[in-house]
Structures are given as C-alpha cells and as structure tokens.
Amino acid sequence: MKIIFVYNADSGFVNALLDIGHKAISPDTYQCSLCSITHGVLKERDEWKQFRESSDNELVFLHRDEFEKKYKIKKNYPVVLIQQASGHFDELIDRDSLNEMKDMNALIEKLKLISKDT
C-alpha cells in the first residue's frame, strides 16, 4: 500500500528556514500539524523515524508544491492519502483530523489501524 503524506508547507531551503523560525517562535500558530507531529524544530522525531523505517507500507512524503506539481491536483493540507492502483487518491487522514491529533503516538496508532483494515 502506498501512503502519501503531504505537508502544508512548500519545499526549498528558504521555506525550510521560515518554517523552522515559525515553529520555534510561535508553534501554536504553525500551519502544518503533520510537520509538528512528525518533526521537532530542527529534525525528524526519533520515534517517528523508527515507525517510518519499520513500516510494511510504502510511505511517500511530499510538500504541497511537490504534490501539486507531480499530480496536478490540490487538497486541503496537511493530508495523508492512499494511492490506489488506478492512480486515484483516497483520504486516510484529513486536515481536520490531523489538526486534532495531540501527538505522534495518535498518528502512529491511526496508521496502524488503517493498515489492519486494508
């Protein structure tokens, strides 16, 4: 199963610096809950990295500009999608659900449940 994680942030060095600054100065107003859940201010969280590396699923991580350029569609970001063999995307975890998640463990548990169901 191919799961695509799309961050509510754009790619590139300058954007990364702006994101780091925003997360450090005003984390409560940062616009990407997926980034906040999976990454600290400067790097990927160790527990998330362990989960990601041990997953049986193909996990793909894209910034919104990369996703839109590659697939020519827009979504409400952040979002976690599953790509069907037909190329169609189903939302596994929508923006509102990601925004409600309090921590990385909630995301990991949700992904484990989804993996069991598919």
N, C-alpha and C positions, 0 to 999 in steps of 0.2 A: 504494500500500500504506500502511495506517495502522498506525504503530508507536507503542505506548503505553509510556512509561517511568513506572513507579510507584516513588516513593521510599519508603523505610522511615522516614518522618517525617511528622508531621502539619503541616497548613498553619497560617498565622496568625503574627502578629508575635511573640508571646511564644515560640512554638515555634521560630521562626527565631532569636531571641536565644539560647535554650537550646542549639540546635544549633551556633551559632557558638562559644559558650563551650566546649561539649564538644569540638568539632573543634580548637579552639586549645589547650585544656588537656590533653586526653587523646585524641589522634587514633587511637591503636591500639584504643581501646575503643568508638569511634563505631559505631553500629549500621547505618549506611547506606553500604554500599560504593559504590553508584551515586552518591550525593552526593559522596563523597570522590573518586571518579574524575572527575566532570564539573565539580566546583566546588572552588575553594580555600576558605580560611576565610571570605572576605567576598564573593566574586563567582564567576561562571561563568568557567571557564578559556578563554582566548582561542582555543586550538586547537579545543576542543570547540564553541565558538560558531561558528567558521568551518565546521566539519564540519556542524553542525546547519543552518546557513543555506544551505549548498550542497547539501543532500540532496534527491534527487528524490522522496523519500517524505514523507508527511505524518507529522510527529513531534509527539506529544502528551505533555506532562509533567504528571503529577499526583502529589500527595501521597496517602498511603494513605487518609486520611479522605475526600478528594475522590473518589478512585476508588470506594471502597465506597459512598459516598452516591449517586454517579452510576449505578453498575452493579449495586448490591445483591449483590455477591459479594466474597469475601475470597480473597486469595492469600498465598503466602509472600513477603514483601517483603525487599529490593527485587526487582523483576522487570521484564523487558522483554517485552511482548506484541505480537502482531499481531492486529488485529481483522478477522475475516472479514466478507464482505458479509452473512452471516446474523446477525452480531452476536456470534458465538462467538469466544472468545479462545484462541489457541494461544500457549504459552510459547516465545519465541525464545531468551531467556537467563534461566535460573532463578537463584534466590538463591545457590545454591552456586557456580555458575559466575561470577557477579558477584563474590562474595567471594574467589574465587581469582584474579581479574584483578589484575595488579600496577599497571596504569596506564591512562590514557585511550587510548593507542595500541592496546592489546589490545582494548578495547571497539570502537573505530572499525574495526579490522580484522575483528572478528567481524561487525559490522553490514554491512560491505561484502560479506563472504562470503554472508551471508543474503540481501542484496539481489540478488546474482547468481543465487542458487538459486531465487528466487521469481519 
